[in-house]
Amino acid sequence: MQPLVFEPYYRPLIWGGRLLKRRLGKSLPAEGNFGESWELSAHPHHVSRVAEGPMRGMTLGDVWQQHRAEVVGSETCSAGGFPWLVKFLDCRDLLSVQVHPDDATARELLSDETGKTEAWVVVDTEPTGRIYAGLKPGTRPADLQRHLDAGTVAECLHSFAPYPGDCVLLPAGTVHAVGGGVLLAEVQQSSDATFRLFDWNRVDRDGRPRPLHRKAAMRSIDWSAGPVRPAAPRSFENLCAGAEGEMLVRCPYFCLDRYRIRTELPVPYAGRMSVWMLLDGQAELRSTKADYRRPFQPGQTVLIPASSGPLTWVASGATPATALAVTLPE
């Protein structure tokens, strides 16, 4: 099966901007602020469609249902749906202070969602950018409720100024927010379960505040978790001479790695499904038999099925290419 490229879905959001077009070349509508580009999704809110090749027009859901063993690999083929929702986020303004439930809490509070553990990789940021991740040590429900009522919830949150390349794992139950001009790549469980605690006293274009979900959010918080800091990458050993790689995230739902391709990189994960997001530079994906050859630009995403056979990334620009790779836990 050939690598699969899907049509992105651009989601207009109150906190979004135009950076998806300016920085990543996305074909946004002429007007409006867009916060998310859904690169790969089988979630009911939007199901991705194959953009090119023999399977053009098929939904990711149909590909997964009809060709699951070829996509994911027969040894890891499971009965569930496609496991991830992969996005780029333009956080021009602050996201709401929010929390995602874990799987058990999602089953309790929602009828049609799983939990939502996610990871961010900072692609770019303005000097005003900020990430809020986790509660400060010792924060209890009564403390958070008091600050929510007073509109001072930021005083309860651990925060830091992000830098390009930072990776932040947000396990379900982590209170978080981000904004001020931060461009992110995101991988998460295939879920849109989000409970808002506070929305910075903001109103929509009709002058109305967005709904809050404080009761469900307080129920979903992992009160034993403290501040969340950027992950410490671990370099891969014995990688080919033309590239460097590092391990960013290992969690029960996905693994996330980063590669810097100076000349070329034979695609790892033989016989396993992987999703690649190009962040910087230019690279061409080639099959060993030369029957597949496609250039990729920053902001483009490709799903490489387990049955694709040997493939190689070849840097094609003046500077090295940087890409993220998402795989299932082994």
C-alpha positions, 0 to 999 in steps of 0.5 A: 500500500502506498503512503497516504496523504489526506485533505486537511480540515481547517477549524475556525476558532476564537483563539486562532489566527492566520499563522497556519497559512503564513508559516505552514502554507495552508490553503485557508479561506480568504477570511477568518481566524483558524485555530486548528488544521486537522491533518488526520482524523477518524473522529465523527466531528470530521473524518479525513479523506485521502487527497491523492493516489489510488485511494483518493476520496476514501475516508480514513474510516473506510481505509481503516475498516477495509484495509486495517491489516495492511495499514497497521500491520497484522501483528498489531491489528486491533478491533478499535478505530483509528487511534489518533487525531493529528493536528497543527494549532495556531494559538494566536490568543489564549485557549481556555483553561481546560482539562480533558478526562481520562478514559474512565471519566469520559465513560462516566461523563460522556456517551460518545468520547474516549479520554484525551491524552495529548502531546504538543511540539512547539513549531514557532512562538512569539515572545508573548507565547505562554504555555500553562501546564499543570497545577502548582504544587499544593493546589486543592479543589477549594483553592482552584474554585476560589481563584476561578470565582475571582477570575485569577485562575492563572495564579494556580497554574504552572507556566513557562515561556515556550521555545521552538522544539519544546515537547510537552506531554499532557496526560488526561487530567492535566489542567492546561492552556496555551497562547500568545502566538504559539504554533504547535504540532499535536498528537492526541487520542481520537477524542474531542472531550474538553471541559472548560474551567475559565475562558479569560472573560472572553466573548464571541462575535455576538458578545456572548461568553462561551459555555464553561463546564466546571463541574465536569472539569473539576471531576476530571482533574488529576489532583495528584499531578503537579507541574508539567515541564518540557520533555527531555529528548533522548537521542537514538543510537546507531542511526544512519549517518545522514540523519539524527533522531530523538525520542520525545514521548512514550505513553500508553496511546502513542510514541512520538519521535523527532528526526533531523534529516541532513541527507537521507533517512531510511524510514524506521518502524519496518512493518509498523504504521507511522504518521509523519509531520514535516515541520521545517525544510523540504524532503522527498519520500521515495520507495526503494523500487522507485514506484513512489516518489513525492516531495513534502513541504513544512505543514504536510502530513503523511500516513505510512502504512505497515505494508508500504515496504522500504521507504527513504526520506531524502532532504531536498532543500538547502537546509536539513528537514525536521519531521515528527513521527507518530507510532503505536506503543510496542 
